[in-house]
Amino acid sequence: MNYEVVIPVLLAFTVSAVLGPFVIPFLRRLKVGQTERKELESHLKKNGTPTMGGIMIIAAIVVTSLFYVKDYPKIVPILFMMIGFGVIGFLDDYLKVVLRRSDGLLPWQKMLLQIVVTTIFAVYMVQYSDVALTMLIPFSGGKYLNIGWAAIPLMYLAVIGTVNGVNFTDGVDGLVSSVTIMVATFFSVVAIGTNAGIEPITCAVAGALLGFLLFNVYPASIFMGDTGSLALGGFVAATAYMLQMPLFILIVGLIYLAEVISVMLQVSYFKYTKKKTGTGKRIFRMTPIHHHFELGGWSETRVVAVFSIVTALLCMIALLGCR
């Protein structure tokens, strides 16, 4: 076994951990603070906590990747997706917390930018990559699914859905960091086992998030913002495609999926009942679904622990499905 894979973990962790004491005071001076939803009284004390901490995560991963990109060229498309979606998140955060435009990027602007980044990735995968768009079927004994041209629209759905799922998961101190560490570890194990040539960046993501958690665990002194959550979503989606495992996102990323579905169900049911009865009704106490559990009496640390344990178990189940 190649034990050198721990080096990108340690390097990214170190960069992320060292950046914290410099980035946090800097963002405080800029008054780049988070504004919490009034429905969550326990979160109101977090108002003003620095956000846009995703720049620490991205910086740690980029610095680490620079040492490996020559020998591991397959990390480039993953790096592109992470930075591309990270830039979209940065623009959104900048408009909201620096320019004080509460809406940030308009929905159509954010969607258009996400489509542009995904299109560039799709063109690369089709025209320049030696990684096929056939997908490993979980628990099939190594069989791959080939859906021809339909793989392209599916890619848009998978990428944009995953990115926004990760974004919705970022609502509790340390939640999306902890869950994505599990997912990055799963991808690292698969990449090492299959000699996929992307393990430096999957390990770097795990290390960078461990370093970020030093400051993001409850009570958080910094949030990653859309800068970090969209970047992580881009990483998860791109890595899954580079490993020909987008179907596995449904397993290891079940928490991301649950967050998205909870919002969709809540909005749809509210609009439906308001149209039918004149009064909108809700399925959940609040969405995304982690807030439903919070309003049900769960502490933030319990939400993080349970969601992380579920993801860890799902990652182990997914490993069994790789055979």
N, C-alpha and C positions, 0 to 999 in steps of 0.2 A: 504493500500500500504506500502511496505517495503522501508522506506526512507533511510535505511542504505546503499543502493546501491550507494549513493553519496560518501561514504567513499573511495572506491577504485579509484574513479575519482580524488578526492582531494589528496589522497596519491601519486598516480602515477604522477599527475601534480607537486606536491611538489618536488618529487625526480628528475624529469626531469628538472624542473626549477632551482633547486639547483646545479645540475651537470653542467649546461651550463657554468657558469663563470669559472669552473675548467677545463672542457674538451676542450673548444675552445682554450684557451691559450696553453694548452698542445699539441693539434694537430698543432697549429701554429709553436710551437718550433720544432716539428718533420717535419715541412714543408710538411704536408699531405694536399696538395692543389689540388683543382679542375682545370682541363684544359678544357676550353670551345671551342666549335666548331667555326671556323673562319667565317662561313657563317652568324653567328649572331653577328653583330658588337656591339649591345647593351649589349651582354653578355661577351665581351672580358674583361671588367673591373672586372669581377668576377674571372678571373684567379688567382689562389693562395688562394681562399677562402677555409678554412678547410672543408674537407669532412669526411666521415665515422662517421658522427654524429648519425647514427642509433644506435650506442652503447648506447647513452643516452636513446633512446626510449626503447630499449630492456631491459636495466638495470632497468628502472622505472617499466616496466611491470613485470619483473621477481621478483623484490623486493616486489611489491604489491601482486603478485600471491602467494608468499610464506606464506602470512598471511591467505590465503583462501584454499590452496590446500588440506588440511586435510578434510575440510567439503564440498569441491566442487571438487571431483576427476575428473570430466569430463573436467576440464580445462587443464588437463595434456596433452592430445593429441594435443590440440591447442597450448599449450606452446611449445611442441616438434616441431611442424611444423614451428612455428615462429622462434625458435632458430635454427632449422636445416637449413632453407632457409637463415636465417641471417648469419650463418657461411659461407655458400656458397658466399653470398654477401661480407662478410668480406675478404675472400680469394681473391676474384676478385679485391676489392678495394686495398688490401695490395699489390698485385702484380703490380697494375697500378700506385698507388701514392707513395708507399714506395720503392719498388724495381725498379720503373720506367720502368716496362714492359708495354708498351702502350696498348697491347691487353688484358692484364689481363689473366683470364682463357680463354683458347681456347673454341670455341663454343661447341665442342664435350665433353670437360671436364665439362663445366657448365651443359650441358644437362644430362650427365651421373650422376652427383651429384644430380640434381633435380629428376631424375628417382629413385635414391636410397632412397632419403628422402620420396618421394611419395609412394614408395613400402612399406616402413616400416609403414607408415600411413594406407595404404590399408590393410595390414596384420592385423593391430590392429583393424580396423573397421570390418573386416570379422570374425576374430577369437576371439577377446576379448571384443569388445564393444557390449552393448545392444542397440545401435542405429542402426536401419535398414538402408539399402542403398536405400530403397524406397524414392521417392522424392515428396514433396508437390508440386502440380501443381497450379501455380498462378491463381487466380480468378475461381477456380473450386468448391468452396464451401467445401474445406477440403479434396478433393480427392488426392490420392497418386499414383504416377507412379511407377510400378514395371517392370523393364526390365531385370530381372534375371542376368545372368553372364555378360551381356553387360554393367552393371553398373561399372564394374572394368575398362575396357578401357576408359569409359566415365570419370571416376574419374581422370585418368592420364591426359586426355585432359583438364578437368575443372581446375584441380589444377595447372598444368604447364602453361596453358593459362592465368589463373588469376594472377599467380605470375609474369609472364612476362608483363602482361598488367599493373599491378601496377608499375612495374619497368619502363616501357615506359612513364608513367604519370609523373615521377619525372624529370622534365626538366625546371620548372619555380619555382621561389621562393614561397614556401608555398603551391604549387598546390596539390601534392599528400597527404600532411598532412591534408589540408582542406577537400579534397574529402573523405579521409578515415575516418575522424572524423564523417562525415555524415553517412557513411556506418557502422561504429562501433556503433553509436547511434541507428541506425535502428536495428542492431543485439541485442543491449542491451534491447530495448523495447520489441522485440519478446521474448528474453530469459526470461525476467521478467514476461511477460504475460503468458508464457507457462510453467513456473517453470522448465526451461531446465537445470538449475544447472551450467551455464557457465557465468552468468552475471558478476561475479567479474572480469574476464579477458576482457570481451568486454568493460566494464566501464573503466578498467585500460588503455586500448589502447586509448580510447577517452581522458582520462586525460593526459597520457604521450604525446600525440600529441599536446594537448593544451599547455603543458609546452614547448615542442620543438618549437612550432610556435613563441614563444617569441623571438627566435633567428633565425628562418627560414623565417619569413615573410619579404617581400621586404623592404629594401635591406638586403638580408640574410647575417648573419655573420657565418653561418655554413650550410652545406648540409648534408643530411642523407646518401647519397651514396647508392650503391647497398646493403650495410649492412642493411640499414633501409628499402629500398623499397622492397627487396626480402623478408625480415622478415614480412612486412605488407601484402605482397601477400600471404604468408603462413598462416597468421592469417585469412585473408578474406576467403580463400578456406576452411581451416579446420573448421572454425566457421559455414560456410554454410552447411557443411556436418554434423556437430554435431547437427544442427537444422533441418536436412533433407530438406534443402532449396537451394541446388546448382543451381536449375533453376532460383532462384531469383537473382543470380549474374548477369544474363542477363539484369535485370532491375536496381538494385541498383548500379551495376558496369558497367553501360553502357559507362561511360567515359573511364574506363580501356579498354573495348572492342573496342571502337572507336580508341583509341591510337594504339592498336595492328593491327586492320584492316587497318588503314591508312598506316602503315609501310608496311604491306603485299601487299596492292594494289600498293603502290608507287614502290616497288622493282620489283614486277611482271610486271607492265606496262612498267617500264624503260627497263627491259631485253627484253620484247616482241617487243617494238618499235625499240630497238637497233638492234635486230636480223632481223626485217623486213625492216627497212629503213636505218640502219647504224648509226642512231642518236637516242640516248635514250631520251625519253620524260617523263615528270612528270605530275601527276594528281594534286598534291598539291605543293605549293611553297616550302614546306619543311615538313618532318615528324620527329617525331610523330606530330600529328595534331595540338597540341597546338602551335608549331612553325609556322605552316601555318597561324594561326591567328595573331601571333606576326609580321610576315613579311607583313601581311596585314594592319598593323598599330595599332593593339591592344597593350595596355600596359600590362606588366606582371600582375599588380593588376586587370586589367579588365578580363584577361584570368582566373585568380583564382576565381574572383567573379562570373563570368558567369558559369564556370564549377561547382563551389560549389552550386550555386543556382539550376542548372539543377539536380545535384545529390540529393539535399534536396527534390526537387519536386518528383523525381523518388522514393526516399525512402518513401515518403508519399503515393504515388500510390501503391508501393509494400505492404505497410501496409494494404491497402484496399484489396489487393489480397491474404492476409493471411486468410481471413474469409472463 
